[in-house]
């Protein structure tokens, strides 16, 4: 799209037509979607329109960077980790930036300079990843990170001249009701007063938003299908790195399809890595299941351990009354993802499909009553209210 397309109105008409085409794909009768799946699909499409339009308008100018928070309680796509918030802005290797702030209750963050989005064709390459722990930064600490592509600047984070995206992920494992991390980015090389936005610049925003919306909607369903083919149903794939993801972070996926009277028991050793978690996603749109009002994720700080240090987790539609339970919301199939940060070796994860009536024989650790479960959920709500406030 260019300025003349915009001022003639053609760019806007094309934008709306292509959004309509995306909506038609959700309604495609050839898809095995229930009415509830389609309803969630239209909400997901609306979310992508809101997300990427906001990003394009506010955070797509590398000369005036502004961090955009996403994969929180509002903007979601691509299987986000619910133990983190995420922020991004467009950058350029031709400029110098300062990222500063305070850790608050955040336990770890990762800052990456990348070349575009994972879901964009030819994008997603990671130029460099920097962890807070690499800098000796922990909860409550302040930080000041110089970002430049010029080694002579002695930057904290040396990006590539081709870097175009700054991606920040702040992690929370002990879900406290406390102030989260704050991040501020400033361009610190010479900044001239910008002129009035040109038609070409605004057309670029529209084009940027449209490309991101389309690619997000069209990339992730086949991505899930590819992951589903890596292992049989109800078994986890071999843990491995994702080239476009966070460095030093191993992923393993399992597509859980069990009967209402069944459970999948997952066994892991959290101490195999600096951090570990397991969480559930909706199969169709790769958004997290409701982690505010339900127990749909656990990590090393939340999970009860067996005497040998391992953790056994029950995935089922009905609450079995054990401490380590993940709620499928009664869905026919869900995707489960386990993550290990900086593992010492190849992580191990196993599963066992059983009847709910046979769980007692497995000796799955502490039991929990309805009031204790309610308190668990109230603590989650409080933490997320703190972490995701404006």
Secondary structure, DSSP 4 states (H G I P E B T S, - for coil): --HHHHHHTHHHHHHHHHHHHHHHHHH-TTS---HHHHHHHHHHHHHHHHHHHHHHHHH--TTS---EEESSSS---S---TTEEEEEEE--TTS-EEEEEE-TT--EEEEEEEES-TTSTT--EEEEEEEGGGGT--TT-EEEEEEES-GGG--SEE--TT--EEEEEEE-SS--SS---EEEEEE-S--PPP-PPPHHHHHHHHHHHHHHHHHHHHHHHHHHHHHHTTS-TTSPPPPB--TTS-TTEEEEEEEE---TTEEEEEEE-GGGSSEEEEEEEETTT-PBP-TTTS--EEETTTS---TTS-EEEEEESS--SBSSEEE-TT-S-EEEEEEEES-SS---EEEEEEEGGGGGGG--S-B--HHHHHHHHHHHHHHHHHHT--
